[in-house]
Amino acid sequence: MMYEPIYSPWGKVQNCKELCPGIYSVSTASHGGIMAVKDVATTVLSENAQKCGFWDGRFLCFEEDCDAPVAIRELLDKNLYAAPVNEHWKPGEYSACIDGSLQRHHPDYWTAYTQSADKGSKDDNQRQHSRKERER
């Protein structure tokens, strides 16, 4: 059973929003971030993402200013969290903001992320080519 965090590395949790099962966005009187239950964090988040966070008890934590976009990017890509679209965010703007933050604050993660995405595209293209060859 998952339990929402009551305390965080940033202080007593005042607001907690579950982004997906076991992963929470928390805020305190002065700060906040993303907190992921260990079992979920090690299953859902890549090793590169996990390196950008820090462990606090049974939670992998991502500080809100610079590190949280790492967790959010991975949740978006896995369709575990939907980017907001509202009067503040037009379609695509939220994702672009996340990517810009990653490029600024976690360039090593961004490089690995984009190389992995490029590899995925190449693998998809190779599978499509192989399938077409078999169909001939």
VEXDREN-2710 file (C-alpha; in Angstrom, 1 decimal):
% VEXDREN-2710
k/r/px/py/pz
1/MET/0.0/0.0/0.0
2/MET/1.3/3.5/-0.9
3/TYR/1.3/6.3/1.7
4/GLU/1.4/9.9/0.9
5/PRO/4.4/11.7/2.4
6/ILE/3.7/13.7/5.6
7/TYR/7.2/15.0/5.9
8/SER/9.7/15.8/3.2
9/PRO/13.3/16.8/3.0
10/TRP/12.0/20.4/2.7
11/GLY/9.8/20.3/5.8
12/LYS/6.3/19.3/6.8
13/VAL/4.1/18.6/3.7
14/GLN/1.3/21.2/3.4
15/ASN/0.1/20.2/-0.1
16/CYS/0.4/16.8/-1.8
17/LYS/-0.8/15.9/-5.2
18/GLU/-0.4/12.3/-6.6
19/LEU/1.0/12.5/-10.1
20/CYS/0.6/8.8/-10.6
21/PRO/0.5/5.9/-8.1
22/GLY/3.4/6.2/-5.7
23/ILE/4.8/9.5/-7.1
24/TYR/3.8/12.8/-5.5
25/SER/4.3/16.5/-6.0
26/VAL/4.7/18.0/-2.5
27/SER/5.0/21.5/-1.2
28/THR/5.9/22.9/2.2
29/ALA/5.8/26.4/3.7
30/SER/9.0/27.3/1.8
31/HIS/9.8/24.7/-0.8
32/GLY/8.9/21.3/-2.3
33/GLY/9.5/18.8/-5.1
34/ILE/8.6/15.4/-6.4
35/MET/8.8/12.3/-4.1
36/ALA/8.6/8.8/-5.4
37/VAL/8.2/5.7/-3.3
38/LYS/11.2/3.5/-3.7
39/ASP/9.5/0.5/-5.4
40/VAL/7.9/2.8/-7.9
41/ALA/10.9/5.0/-8.4
42/THR/13.2/2.0/-9.2
43/THR/10.6/0.5/-11.6
44/VAL/9.3/3.6/-13.4
45/LEU/12.2/6.0/-13.5
46/SER/15.4/5.3/-15.6
47/GLU/18.7/4.9/-13.9
48/ASN/19.8/8.2/-15.3
49/ALA/16.7/9.9/-13.8
50/GLN/17.4/8.2/-10.4
51/LYS/20.9/9.7/-10.4
52/CYS/19.4/13.2/-10.5
53/GLY/17.4/12.7/-7.3
54/PHE/18.4/11.9/-3.8
55/TRP/17.1/9.4/-1.3
56/ASP/15.3/10.4/1.9
57/GLY/14.0/7.4/3.7
58/ARG/11.8/5.4/1.4
59/PHE/11.4/8.2/-1.1
60/LEU/13.5/9.3/-4.1
61/CYS/13.2/13.0/-4.1
62/PHE/13.6/15.7/-6.8
63/GLU/13.9/19.3/-5.7
64/GLU/11.3/21.5/-7.4
65/ASP/13.5/24.2/-8.9
66/CYS/16.0/22.1/-10.9
67/ASP/15.4/18.4/-10.4
68/ALA/11.7/17.8/-10.6
69/PRO/11.6/18.2/-14.4
70/VAL/13.6/15.0/-14.7
71/ALA/10.9/12.9/-13.0
72/ILE/8.1/14.8/-14.9
73/ARG/9.8/14.2/-18.3
74/GLU/9.9/10.5/-17.6
75/LEU/6.3/10.4/-16.4
76/LEU/5.1/12.3/-19.5
77/ASP/7.0/9.9/-21.8
78/LYS/5.4/6.9/-20.1
79/ASN/1.9/8.4/-20.2
80/LEU/1.7/8.3/-16.4
81/TYR/1.2/12.0/-16.2
82/ALA/-0.5/14.4/-18.6
83/ALA/0.9/17.8/-19.3
84/PRO/-1.5/20.5/-18.3
85/VAL/-3.4/22.4/-21.0
86/ASN/-5.2/25.4/-19.8
87/GLU/-5.2/29.2/-19.8
88/HIS/-1.5/29.1/-18.8
89/TRP/-0.2/26.3/-21.0
90/LYS/-1.0/25.8/-24.6
91/PRO/-0.4/22.3/-26.1
92/GLY/3.3/21.6/-26.2
93/GLU/4.4/24.5/-24.1
94/TYR/4.7/22.6/-20.8
95/SER/6.7/19.9/-22.4
96/ALA/9.0/22.4/-24.1
97/CYS/9.5/24.2/-20.7
98/ILE/10.4/20.9/-19.1
99/ASP/12.9/20.2/-21.9
100/GLY/14.5/23.6/-21.5
101/SER/14.9/23.1/-17.8
102/LEU/16.6/19.8/-18.4
103/GLN/19.0/21.2/-20.9
104/ARG/20.0/24.0/-18.4
105/HIS/20.1/22.1/-15.1
106/HIS/20.8/18.5/-16.2
107/PRO/22.8/18.5/-19.4
108/ASP/24.2/15.0/-18.8
109/TYR/20.7/13.6/-18.3
110/TRP/19.5/15.5/-21.4
111/THR/22.3/14.1/-23.5
112/ALA/21.6/10.6/-22.4
113/TYR/17.8/11.2/-22.9
114/THR/18.2/12.5/-26.4
115/GLN/20.6/9.8/-27.4
116/SER/18.2/7.2/-26.1
117/ALA/15.3/8.8/-28.0
118/ASP/17.5/8.8/-31.2
119/LYS/18.3/5.1/-30.6
120/GLY/14.6/4.3/-30.2
121/SER/13.8/6.1/-33.4
122/LYS/16.6/4.2/-35.2
123/ASP/15.4/0.9/-33.7
124/ASP/11.8/1.6/-34.8
125/ASN/13.0/2.5/-38.3
126/GLN/15.0/-0.7/-38.5
127/ARG/12.0/-2.8/-37.3
128/GLN/9.8/-1.2/-39.9
129/HIS/12.4/-1.8/-42.6
130/SER/12.8/-5.5/-41.5
131/ARG/9.0/-6.0/-41.5
132/LYS/8.8/-4.6/-45.1
133/GLU/11.6/-6.9/-46.2
134/ARG/9.8/-9.9/-44.7
135/GLU/6.5/-8.8/-46.4
136/ARG/8.1/-8.8/-49.9
END
